[in-house]
Amino acid sequence: MSPNYSNISEYLNALEKYIGTLKSKEFFDKIGSGFSTQNSVKSSNSYPESFKLRSFIDRIITFTESKISPKKHINLLLDLSKLTLSRGELFLSSDILSQVLFRSIKHKELRNENAYAFMGLGEISSIQAKWDESFGYINKAKKIFTETNNQIGLASCDNFLGTFYAERGIVAVARKHFVKGIERLKGKRASNLLANILVNRGILEHMVGNIVESRKNYERALKNYKKSEDHKRIAQTLHNLGMLDFKEKKYKSAIEQFNKGIAVAEKDNNFSTLAISSLSIAHIYAETKEIELASKFIDKAMELSHQVNDRLTIADIYKVRGIIEAIKKNFDASENYLQTSLRINSELGNKINHAETSVELGKLYIEMNQKTKAGKALNTALKYYARIHATEEVKKIEAMLKN
């Protein structure tokens, strides 16, 4: 997850929605010592340490409980959990959501809020690769949303499930969820959720080689994000557009898109996007054999990824490190990096990244003249790409196996 909330002012903005500017200011004046905001400390770009943040949120919850209705209070807690999760504070976000469940479980009028809490817990479980637990939470949320006929909530579930199946290469099921989610939102005011689904649909189409369809989804989503000034998502979508150019070997255009995303991400301390865009630039420089630049950007990506414990990106970093070492003819180091990437992707159930790394390992073994190992690695990737009907990738691998 990306700690894209650069200081405590994001939390105060959430608080203002529920108790107004004056009371929010009063609260901060009483207990805000030690924190910085954009207004109070103009030059500061720091955010509170975890223990301070937990204390700050505990006091927000106490301060607001008697000042707003139970429904508003629960919605404030849901907003706080999202902000906290965005900073990579999984345990704190989970604790807040547990409070939402405890406070809402017996109130029929808070059933939708109860469902959103289950959805949040499902997302946290998925980040930790606890798939069964995650599915259990999402299905609880879906059941409630169905009973309350909450189409926006159901679309959120479809988006989550579509992403889950896409990551595992179950393309038909993933696409079905995305299409259904988009249908549910027709005529509804949920532009950012719609954009999120469009982006995930774009990623899916990219996976199977439908570049034109993928780009169309990304560009439509980007318009929505710009309208709502969602800088985190703008940066991520610019990165995705860069990946399409990378796929088509338009390296200059790809780097331009990545740099645009980085410029947006830096304003929000969006470490996750900074990491993946730095990684992708490193990958391009590896492809063009500019090893010094590739190493510089890969080190930057690793530093950023460790700050937010983004294991999927770390696995991809090991893959690109493996490519770099192979170019330098350090075959043992290359093999170790690629095998490490495979292991992490296998543990996280990420089939697409596992297949991509298997191809790189196959290329390495070809260069090392280890034909049996090369065939095994390439066939592993081939089975996956054939299953998702990624025709272009299948042809490339078949050509390598033939030669």
Secondary structure as UniProt FT lines:
FT   HELIX           9..31
FT   TURN            33..34
FT   TURN            38..40
FT   TURN            42..43
FT   HELIX           50..65
FT   TURN            66..67
FT   HELIX           70..86
FT   TURN            87..88
FT   HELIX           90..104
FT   TURN            105..106
FT   HELIX           108..110
FT   HELIX           111..127
FT   TURN            128..129
FT   HELIX           131..147
FT   TURN            148..149
FT   HELIX           151..167
FT   TURN            168..169
FT   HELIX           171..184
FT   TURN            185..187
FT   HELIX           191..207
FT   TURN            208..209
FT   HELIX           211..228
FT   HELIX           231..247
FT   TURN            248..249
FT   HELIX           251..267
FT   TURN            268..269
FT   HELIX           271..287
FT   TURN            288..289
FT   HELIX           291..308
FT   HELIX           311..327
FT   TURN            328..329
FT   HELIX           331..348
FT   HELIX           351..367
FT   TURN            368..369
FT   HELIX           371..387
FT   TURN            388..389
FT   HELIX           391..402
//
